[in-house]
Amino acid sequence: MRVPDLRAGAYFCTMAYKRKTWQDKLHNGIPWKVEVTDKKFADVPEGATMLIATPEIVEAYIRNIPAGTHTSLQQMRKDLAAEYNAQYSCPITSGIFLRIVAEAAYEEYVAGKSLKKIAPFWRMIDKKAPVAKKLTFGTDFIKEQRSKEGLSF
């Protein structure tokens, strides 16, 4: 139902907005693509090919990190760029997708899924990772899992 918003002279919707879950964000259905940059972007020079991955691609990458191994976001970006025939991976979306994978995996864990069945995101997130400060569940879980695998936080 639409009702007038007299303050703005426009209409607004009174229906409640259903917030997306982390699982919804993980499985968003948007395809990956490789684009040519038209200007310098972070560490990506003008004219370079840049992969814009998907959260599912990042999740698959994380699932292949062996136990007891730490992989950085920068290494993942290099590996994915090579795999998808690009020179670079997008630094912005890579960080966002890492967070989506971490939040979705933790959501699954809280819902009862075993650690062996969720993406082991703690193998990419340590105290230096910018995403660590943004996680809704904090860092105690990551510290605990990294410790179990012999990784420092």
Protein Blocks (a to p, Z undefined) as FASTA:
>chain_A
ZZddfknopacdfbdcddddfklmmmnopacdddddfbdehjacehiacddddfklmmmm
mmmpcghiacdfklmmmmmmmmnopabdcfklmmmmmmmmmmmmmmmmmnopafklpccf
klmbcfklmklmmpmnljmlmmmmmmmnopaZZ
